[in-house]
Amino acid sequence: MSSSTAFTESSDHFETPTMDLEAPTLLQDITEQGGYAYVSMATLAAAGDSRAAEAAREMAWEQLHSGPWHSVLPVWRDAYSMACLHVARLHFSKGELSESLRVLDMGLIMGGMLLRKDLDSAVDKVSAKARDAGAVSEQLAKRKLVRQDGLRDAEVLQSLPFKSLSLKLVGRRPSLSLEGFLREYFLSGSPVIISDSMAHWPARTKWNDMDYLRRVAGDRTVPVEISELRNDICIPDYCFAGGGELRSLNAWFGPAGTVTPLHHDPHHNILAQVVGRKYVRLYHASLSEELYPYTETMLKNSSQVDLDNIDEIRFPKVHDLGFEDCILEEVFWSRRRVTCVLRRITWSKGLLLFYH
């Protein structure tokens, strides 16, 4: 069987207008960076050679991992996007929809911005065809991600770190106004759980529906921006308190028992626990040195301490440190530089918004 495939205008082909327009200039730029082999493979890939397409993607991938991310030349990120489009188009033409989506998502995650519109457009087309081709079983359609009859409080407590829920609990305020939030929490830097602030979000029901999640995102690679899921949530007004602006928005999805170790973030954050329950523990920013942060640059915002198994010889100060904690099922705000640990108690879907 030949490794080449002739492309035709059909439902098994997606258009790449930006790549078609920009390819000559991009390939010339890659040539100037010494990427002669890549250009040769990309040219063959454009004609439908699947082996050449995979080879081009592998060459670009190696360039992306040739050093620290900030030192990677932008042209190689665009080269990776181009190769992903070639590879995904070939998978799509063969009806390999899941593999096509996986490759496109990697292009979105690791590639540059030059061919972003082509990647987004291709994802839309492949996703639509995958939804049309898929059939969700009746059993799956009736399943919820998290049942209402969850773990009992005693079972939850046994799974948490030492002293959990025994010192100071994070305060809870229902329907907190923006003015009240600024005056009582933002200015003082006190954390707070804000009840009833996302009851109107479609995500509160949709993200607990296995049928919906599989239909919208079942074949996608994370982290990617999935527009259907983005439409299910609203940006809380609290993100703009004090003249702040949104820095990033991240959705997190994972099973019970998953732990985010002790760390602090450079921005204020709002954590919206859309589905499920999560344990949150906070240590004041002034205690960061007593929590033994790593000295390496890339890990300096993280603690060496494992709260489930504290080495009292190496970290003697930890046991006596005060903290606040809570079981979260709503919206939570905390100030930047506060050290926190997160543990999923059930399967959970959450939204983390950083602002400054």
Order of alpha helices (4+ residues) and beta strands (2+ residues): alpha-alpha-alpha-alpha-alpha-alpha-alpha-alpha-beta-beta-alpha-beta-alpha-alpha-alpha-beta-beta-beta-beta-beta-beta-beta-beta
